[in-house]
Amino acid sequence: MVVLPLLWVIMSSFKDDAQIIREPLSLIPDELHWENFARAWVDGGIGDFFVNTILIVGGGVFLTMLLGSMAAYVLARYEFPGNRVIYYMFLSGLTLPVFMAAVPLYKGVYNTGVFIPLLGPNSHVMLILVYVAWSLAFTVFFMHSFFKTLPTTVAEAAMVDGASHSTLFFRVMLPMAKPGLISIGIFNVIGQWNQWYLPYLLMQPSGGEAKNQVIAQGLIDLSVNQGYKSDWSGLFAGVTMAMLPVLLVYIVFQRQVQSGLTGSVSK
């Protein structure tokens, strides 16, 4: 159920338009048309979208993991007034559909861009911060339960040896939480890579240029253009190039993801 559709998309990217229309369900191309990928990368603009996506997702995942793990660690290991209130405020972010926040989000970004252009619409920095805000709730929720399971004796021993709170976190507790970090990191990479609504809302092309857009928007443009160009092979090639990076990341780290999830549950 999962492998067959993926294989169909990948093999269709090597067909020409005539075979795709003539034999849509065939898995074997008559000839390998590598030029489909070059056409989608250059003419379809997937290359620029791909680079933009890597920059935005890389920055978004890094900040999400850093801020999310720090917040989750403090909420899980330190007792202070308002601890549970802050934790439940993070959890409330999981209950709010992003579509309901579309109008205030766009207005907020637009108004911020009036004073700080770097944080206005069509800005990479702005979209990175929006991705962080969108992903932070689940990251804190996941890592909070993981930090709860770590032994307190190790932390106490490090504090006795003179470790500061920041040293304790970065050099002791964070390495111990590596399975959980890898698991939530994969979820964030996949979620932010496949995100289309937020960039489509906030990264509209200006003056006919789409140089700042991400790969999800590029695939939408390719799909819309099929009504005028009928470049189905280019569309399949673009979808394949957008799909393979996250698929490879999951295949490489699937054992760490499974160990992180099952380890957290068993503990």
Protein Blocks (a to p, Z undefined) as FASTA:
>chain_A
ZZmmmmmmmmmmmpcfklmmmmmmbcbdfbdcfklmmmmmmmnommmmmmmmmmmmmmmm
mmmmmmmmmmmmmmmmpccehklmmmmmmmmmmmmcfklmmmmmmmmmmmmmmmmmmlmg
hiaklmmmmmmmmmmmmmmmmmmmmmmmpcfklmmmmmmnopafklmmmmmmmmmmmmmm
mmmmmmmmmmmmmpmklmmmmmcceehiaklbcfklmmmmmmmmmmmnopmklmmmmmmm
mmmmmmmmmmmmmmmmmmmmmmmmmZZ
